[in-house]
Structure formats: structure tokens, C-alpha cells
Amino acid sequence: MSDPHFSSTALLVRFDGADGATSAADESPSGHSISFAGNAQLDTDHFKWGPASLLCDGSGDYCTVADHADWSLGTSPFTIEGFIRLAGLSTGERGACLASHYSTSGNQRSWGLYYNNDGGTHQLSFIRSSNGPPRRR
């Protein structure tokens, strides 16, 4: 079965590979380059599909993709999807960023997807802002 919307896929990263690897490929038609930071690496102990997943230990680990028009969501329908396993997030912890698009100049976010455990209530928040700091929607 093929996906009729695959040609519109902006980023597809399966994080498949060998245990401890520090690179992954974008399998979308766009072919964006992905950079690992901190101790981000592939891990074969936990995965949803394929042989591995991305492991970030919560201390400065993340992946980046260069700025591109693909990340400007505009007004057309869009989907952000993924499988995320958190080893832990303490009660009262706020704002674990799962994905975002922002300018490093002035730290201006255009959108962000966050996981929160504020007050013991698990929340998934999508924040969108055209100017200034993000606002919860």
C-alpha cells in the first residue's frame, strides 16, 4: 500500500541504525540533513519499528535540521506524528520540547510541540506564534 500524500512529506526520520550511531537519514522526498547534538544517539534497547530509536538522556541531547520553508506551517492542513517514550518526567516539570521551529536570533519560535507534567497532569501542548514568545493554544 502506498501513501498518496508521501510527496508532501517534509521530514521522515526512522532513526534506524546500529546501537550508538550518531547519524540518521531523512527518507522524505526533501532529503534534509540531520545533526545530532550532545549525547544523542541511536539505541537498540527500545524501538517501535525497525532495529533502533533515538535516545536522548534529557541533558542537552537533541537533533536539528537546518531552517527551511518546509517548517513554515502556513494555513494548509499539516500533520506532525511520532512515537515518543519518556523514561521519566518529574511532577511539576514543564516544557519538554518534542519538536519546534524557531529563529536562534532572539529565540523567536513560530511553533512548538511540548510535553508537560505540570502538577501531575500529563499534557501535550502545541504552541504557535507569529511574533514574540509562543502562546499556548
C-alpha positions in Angstrom: 0.0 0.0 0.0 1.4 3.4 -0.9 0.8 6.7 0.8 -0.9 9.2 -1.6 0.5 12.1 0.4 4.1 10.9 0.6 5.2 13.5 -2.0 4.2 16.2 0.6 6.2 14.6 3.4 8.7 17.2 4.6 10.7 15.1 7.1 10.7 11.3 7.7 13.3 10.0 10.1 13.0 6.4 11.3 16.2 6.6 13.5 17.1 3.1 12.3 20.7 2.0 12.6 23.4 0.5 14.7 23.4 0.9 18.5 25.3 4.1 19.5 25.3 5.6 15.9 25.1 9.4 15.8 23.5 9.9 12.4 20.2 9.2 10.7 18.7 9.8 7.3 15.7 11.8 6.2 13.8 9.4 4.0 11.3 12.1 2.7 11.5 13.5 -0.8 13.2 16.6 0.7 16.3 14.7 2.0 17.1 17.1 4.8 20.4 16.7 6.7 20.0 15.8 10.4 22.6 16.7 13.0 22.9 15.0 16.4 23.9 17.2 19.4 25.1 16.3 22.9 24.9 12.6 23.6 22.0 12.0 21.2 22.4 8.5 19.6 20.6 5.5 18.3 19.6 2.9 20.7 18.6 -0.7 20.0 17.2 -1.4 23.5 13.8 0.4 22.8 12.1 0.8 19.4 8.7 0.9 17.8 9.6 -0.3 14.4 12.9 -1.2 12.9 16.0 -2.0 14.8 16.5 1.2 16.8 15.2 4.6 18.1 16.6 7.9 19.1 18.0 8.1 22.6 18.2 11.5 24.4 19.1 11.3 28.1 17.5 14.6 29.0 20.7 16.5 29.5 21.3 18.6 26.4 20.7 15.9 23.7 18.7 16.8 20.6 18.7 16.7 16.8 18.5 19.6 14.5 17.6 20.2 10.8 18.5 23.4 9.0 15.9 26.1 8.6 13.8 25.5 5.5 10.5 26.7 4.1 9.1 23.2 4.9 8.9 24.2 8.6 6.6 27.2 8.0 3.3 25.6 8.5 1.2 28.3 7.0 -2.6 27.8 6.8 -2.8 24.5 5.0 -3.6 21.3 6.9 -0.5 19.6 8.4 0.4 16.5 10.5 3.2 16.1 13.0 3.5 12.5 14.1 5.8 10.3 16.1 6.2 7.8 18.8 7.8 9.0 22.0 8.8 7.1 25.1 9.8 9.2 28.1 11.9 7.4 30.7 10.6 9.9 33.2 9.4 13.4 33.7 9.1 14.6 37.3 5.8 16.1 38.5 5.9 19.9 38.1 8.4 19.6 35.2 7.3 21.9 32.3 8.0 22.2 28.7 9.9 19.1 27.4 10.2 20.2 23.8 9.5 17.4 21.3 9.7 19.4 18.1 9.9 23.1 17.3 10.7 25.7 14.7 12.4 28.9 15.8 14.9 31.5 14.9 18.1 31.5 17.0 18.2 35.2 16.6 16.1 36.4 19.5 14.8 32.9 20.2 11.6 33.6 18.3 9.5 30.4 18.0 7.0 30.0 15.2 5.7 26.7 16.6 6.5 24.1 19.2 5.2 20.7 20.4 5.7 20.2 24.1 5.1 17.6 26.7 4.3 18.8 30.2 3.8 17.1 33.6 2.7 20.3 35.4 1.1 19.4 38.7 1.0 15.7 37.9 -1.3 16.2 34.9 0.2 14.9 31.7 -0.3 17.4 28.8 0.6 17.6 25.2 0.7 21.3 24.0 1.1 22.7 20.6 2.1 26.4 20.7 2.0 28.6 17.7 3.2 32.3 17.5 3.9 34.5 14.6 5.7 37.2 16.6 7.3 37.2 20.0 7.2 34.5 22.6 4.9 31.5 22.0 1.4 31.4 23.3 -0.4 28.2 24.3 -3.4 27.3 22.1 
